[in-house]
Amino acid sequence: MSSHRIKETPALQAIWDVVAQIPPGTVSTYGDVARAAGLPGRARQAGYALKHTPQGLHLPWHRVVGAGGKIVLPPGSSAFREQARRLRSEGVKVTNGRVPRSALRVERLRGD
């Protein structure tokens, strides 16, 4: 998460709202988060939103992974290890930087 302040936009807020709804023990992809926020095809914007989340939101950022269930942080980095640790603490199996398809939450997150 970034320490500098960015301009909050409705798109960023929509992404943060979706991420806040991902329950423990499940994960979603950046693309699915963007789609659920009404921003299809904007997976990178979902990543940007998570990178720049205001500290006070305390979002479950660790529950968002890349396509195919891959942790996208640099392997071996402290952030990579922290994401894997948090996922495992919620019962999600992480093997070689990936989570199983069974952990991926593919239905619409907003209940639309």
C-alpha positions in Angstrom: 0.0 0.0 0.0 1.2 3.4 -0.9 2.0 6.1 1.6 1.2 9.0 -0.7 -2.3 10.3 -1.2 -4.1 9.8 -4.5 -7.3 11.3 -5.7 -10.1 9.0 -4.7 -12.4 8.4 -7.7 -15.7 6.5 -8.0 -13.8 3.7 -9.9 -11.3 3.3 -7.1 -14.0 3.3 -4.4 -16.0 0.7 -6.4 -12.9 -1.6 -6.5 -12.3 -1.1 -2.7 -15.9 -1.9 -2.0 -15.7 -5.2 -3.9 -12.5 -6.2 -2.3 -14.0 -5.5 1.1 -16.7 -8.2 0.3 -14.3 -11.1 -0.4 -14.8 -13.5 2.5 -12.0 -15.2 4.4 -10.8 -18.4 2.8 -11.6 -17.3 -0.7 -9.8 -15.3 -3.3 -10.7 -13.4 -6.4 -8.6 -12.3 -9.4 -7.9 -8.7 -10.3 -10.0 -9.2 -13.4 -13.0 -10.5 -11.4 -12.7 -7.6 -9.0 -12.7 -5.1 -11.8 -15.7 -6.8 -13.5 -17.6 -6.8 -10.2 -16.9 -3.1 -9.7 -18.4 -2.4 -13.1 -15.0 -2.0 -14.8 -14.7 -5.0 -17.2 -11.2 -5.4 -18.7 -9.6 -3.1 -16.1 -7.7 -5.7 -14.1 -4.7 -3.3 -13.9 -6.8 -0.6 -12.5 -7.8 -3.0 -9.7 -4.1 -3.6 -9.0 -3.5 0.1 -9.0 -6.4 0.6 -6.6 -5.0 -2.0 -4.2 -1.5 -0.5 -4.3 -2.9 2.9 -3.4 -5.4 1.9 -0.8 -5.6 4.5 2.0 -4.2 2.9 5.2 -7.3 3.3 7.2 -9.4 1.0 5.0 -7.7 -2.2 6.1 -8.8 -4.1 3.0 -8.2 -7.8 2.6 -5.7 -7.1 -0.2 -4.2 -10.6 0.2 -7.4 -12.2 -1.2 -6.8 -10.8 -4.7 -4.5 -12.7 -7.0 -3.6 -12.8 -10.7 -5.2 -14.8 -13.4 -5.1 -18.5 -12.7 -4.7 -17.9 -9.0 -1.1 -16.7 -9.1 0.3 -14.4 -6.5 1.7 -11.5 -8.7 4.1 -10.0 -6.2 7.8 -10.8 -6.8 8.5 -14.3 -5.6 10.6 -14.3 -2.4 9.7 -10.7 -1.6 8.4 -9.8 1.9 5.0 -8.9 0.3 4.8 -12.2 -1.5 5.6 -14.1 1.7 3.0 -11.9 3.6 0.3 -12.6 1.1 0.9 -16.4 1.2 1.1 -16.3 5.0 -2.3 -14.5 5.3 -4.0 -16.8 2.8 -2.7 -19.9 4.5 -3.9 -18.5 7.9 -7.4 -18.4 6.3 -7.1 -22.0 5.2 -6.2 -21.3 1.5 -3.6 -23.7 0.2 -0.7 -21.9 -1.6 1.7 -24.0 -3.7 4.5 -22.5 -5.8 2.8 -19.1 -5.5 -0.6 -20.2 -6.7 -3.9 -20.9 -5.0 -6.1 -23.8 -6.2 -9.0 -23.1 -8.5 -11.4 -24.3 -5.7 -10.4 -21.2 -3.7 -11.2 -18.8 -6.5 -14.5 -17.0 -6.1 -15.8 -16.6 -9.6 -19.4 -15.5 -9.1 -20.2 -11.8 -9.1 -19.0 -10.3 -5.8 -21.7 -7.7 -5.6 -24.6 -10.1 -5.9 -25.8 -8.3 -9.1 
